Amino acid sequence: MSTRPPVVVQPPASDGGRQVTIRGEPTGIAYSLFDVLDLVHRAGLPGEDRAVDDPELIEWLGGGPYDWNGPDTPGTPDAPDMPEPGTPDAPDTPGTANG
């Protein structure tokens, strides 16, 4: 019979935060891998010298240690809408009608 690791990190919420439980107790919301490591350290678990992907220390649900975007949180912001090259509002670009 396998036992659950002491640290469980839930899937990312819509804001990208992930609920962390340590030894079955809700410990906090992590917004980065560093937050998880901080919570592990504060709980007194030997995590600094162990890999974050060590399944005996941390169980990652809904994504691994590098997945922090929730379903409504894009990984990178979209580029602003830019006018088509050659239109009056386009920035000056060499080799175009405006440049």
N, C-alpha and C positions, 0 to 999 in steps of 0.2 A: 504494500500500500504506500503510495507516494504522498508526501506532505507538501502543502503549499509553501512557497517561499515566504519569508517574513515580510517582504515588501511587495505590494501589489499596486500597479499603476493602471488606472482605468483608461478607457479610450478618450481621445480629446473631445472636449465639449465644444459648443459652437464658438466660444471665444478662444479656443486653443488650450485652455487650462485642463489639466488632468488631475483627478482626485487621487490622492495617495493614501493607502492604508498601510500601517505597519503593525504587525502582530494582531491583525483584525480590527484595529482601531483607526478611524479616520484621523489622519495626521495633518493634512493640508492640501492645498491646490498648487500644483507645480506648473509653471509656464515654460520651463526649460529643463534640460538635463541637469544643470547646475542646481536648480531648486530641488530636484529629487535627491541629489547627493547631499545637499544641505540637510534635508529632512532625515536622511539615513544617518548622517553624522550626529544630528541633535538627539536622535533616538538611541545613540550609543552602539549602533551596529557597526561591525567592522566592514565598511564599504569602501574606504579610500583606496585600499590596496587590491580591491577586487574589480573585475571588469563589470561594466554596467549591463552587459548582456549575459552575465552569469545567472543561469536559471535557478541556481540554489539560493540566490540573494533576492533577485527581482523578477516578478512575473509582469510582463508588459502585455496589456490587453488592448486590442484595437490598434496596434501599431507598435513599433519598437522604440528604442531610446532616442531616435532622431525624427520621430513623427510627432509634430506639435500643432498641426493645423486641423482645426475642427471642420465639420462639414460646411460651415458658413464662413470659414476663415480662409481666404486665398493664400497660397504660398508666397506669392509676390503681388504687389499691387499692379493693376493693369496700367499700361502706359496711357497717358492722356490722349484723347482723340486729337489727331493732328490733321490739318487740312492736306488735301492732295497736293503733291508737288506741282508747281506751275500755276496754282490758283492765287488770287490776290492776297489771301491770308497766310500763305505758306512762307516759312522762313527763307531768307536768301540762301540759296545753295548754288555753288559754282556749276555752270553747265545747264542751268534751267532758265526759264524766262525771267525769273526774279534775280538771278545771280549773274 
